[in-house]
Amino acid sequence: MIVSEIHYERFSGTFGLTDKTRHDNVIDGIGYFAVYSSTGTLLQSPKKVEYPEHVAFDVDVTRVSRVRLEVSNGTNAEYPCWCDARFTK
């Protein structure tokens, strides 16, 4: 995701898993969300989200030109959502 030439200070929103996510005795319905700069600097440590929970995030993106959004450690039946995600000055 390119932040562009406009210089933003914050990237915020909510991490969650959509209603398509399975959560049963086989699939755990858990995901870990993280935000990195394009150079690999960790901007938001991985946060655990278990369906149907959601977790707010607010990341400092001052002097960052691009961000990489990462979701990991699910069991292949989780559908992540970066809800209300926005860049602000």
C-alpha positions in Angstrom: 0.0 0.0 0.0 1.6 3.3 -1.1 1.0 6.2 1.4 1.9 8.7 -1.5 3.6 12.0 -1.4 1.2 13.3 1.2 2.9 12.9 4.6 0.6 11.1 7.0 1.3 10.7 10.7 -1.1 7.9 11.8 -2.6 4.7 10.3 -5.5 3.5 12.4 -8.6 1.2 12.3 -9.6 -2.1 13.6 -8.3 -5.7 13.1 -10.9 -8.4 12.8 -12.0 -11.6 11.2 -15.0 -11.7 8.9 -18.1 -13.8 9.5 -16.8 -16.2 6.9 -14.2 -17.3 9.4 -14.6 -20.8 10.7 -14.2 -21.4 14.4 -14.8 -24.9 15.6 -13.0 -27.9 17.0 -10.9 -28.1 13.8 -10.3 -24.5 12.9 -9.2 -22.1 15.7 -10.4 -18.8 14.2 -7.3 -17.0 15.2 -5.1 -14.6 13.3 -2.2 -12.3 14.1 -2.1 -8.9 12.5 1.0 -6.7 12.1 2.1 -3.6 10.3 5.6 -3.1 8.8 7.2 -0.3 6.8 8.3 -1.1 3.2 11.9 -1.4 4.6 10.8 -4.1 7.1 10.6 -2.0 10.2 8.0 -3.3 12.6 5.4 -0.5 13.2 2.8 -2.5 15.0 3.7 -5.7 16.9 1.6 -8.7 15.9 -1.8 -8.7 17.8 -3.8 -11.8 18.3 -7.4 -11.7 17.2 -9.8 -14.6 17.8 -13.1 -14.6 16.0 -15.5 -12.8 16.7 -13.2 -10.3 18.6 -11.8 -7.2 17.0 -8.8 -5.0 18.1 -8.2 -1.3 17.5 -4.8 -0.2 16.2 -3.1 3.2 15.8 0.3 3.2 14.2 2.8 6.1 13.8 3.7 6.3 10.1 5.6 9.6 10.3 8.5 9.4 7.7 7.1 6.1 6.3 6.4 6.1 2.5 4.7 2.6 2.4 3.3 0.1 4.8 3.0 -3.7 4.5 0.0 -5.3 6.2 0.5 -8.8 7.4 -1.8 -11.5 8.7 -0.3 -14.8 9.9 -0.7 -18.0 11.9 -4.2 -18.8 11.0 -5.3 -22.3 10.1 -6.4 -21.5 6.6 -10.0 -20.7 7.3 -9.7 -17.2 8.6 -10.8 -14.2 6.6 -9.0 -11.0 7.8 -10.5 -7.6 7.8 -8.7 -4.2 8.2 -11.9 -2.4 9.2 -12.2 1.4 8.9 -8.5 1.6 8.1 -7.4 5.2 7.4 -4.3 7.4 7.2 -4.5 10.8 8.9 -2.3 13.8 9.3 
